[in-house]
Amino acid sequence: MQDASKKLAGRFVVIDGPDGAGKSTQTALLAEYLRADGVEVQLVRDPGGTAIGDRIRQILLDRAHDEMDVACELMLYMASRAQLAAEIIRPAITAGQCVLSDRYISSTVAYQGAGGVDPDTVLTAGKIAVGPTWPDLTVILDLPSDTGLARAGRPAAHDRMEAKGLEFHQRVRKIFLEQARQRPDTFTVVSAAGSIEDVQTRLRQAVETWANGL
């Protein structure tokens, strides 16, 4: 990428998508690639990424909390995210770093939306939680739901969100793709099918295409 360090300085990029799409692996590999190209990268995960956020993450993903109401989920995700934006993301952007996040508000729109919360309600809560700290680019790693759940491993190993079943995850995928369709200026979709190397190549190309248009 030509002048990558200049183009991505102070930018906020989110890698998101359904369970099993390989977001954590692909985000980490992209961070390594950009750092090798001279970009100063701050890598974060959502929910979590701070001491407070990591404790909230444990609550959210613990299968002992299967009875958790979807509104409670929404508020906990936003609480974790508010701390992440204030403590890590905004200072990194101000310092001229490129922030790469494994998930962000687009996930809450998809997952809690699939649980019955109106997406506009999620976005309103997001504005309260993070203020102006919204991604410049969100990349959706897309994968059929049955394939993603198979990648996530045996059902007994699934966290609370992964364990919600195929129909729920099909709704999640649909909402992710709808977000990208509605906001093509800040979203792009990359196929998560194939090998890790193939997906990483497509992800790099998507980010480079977007950055070169800045």
Buried (B, 14 or more C-beta within 10 A) or exposed (E): BEEBBEBBBBBBBBBBBBBBBBBEBBBBBBBEBBBEBEBBBBBBBBBBBBEBBBEBBEBBBEEEBEEBEBBEBBBBBBBBBBBBBBBBBBEBBEEEBBBBBBBBBBBBBBBBBBBEBEBEBBBEBBBEBBEEBBBBBBBBBBBBBEBBBEEBEEEEEBBBBBBBEEEBBBBBBBBBBBBBEEEEEBBBBBBBBEEEEEBBEBBBEBBBEBBEEE
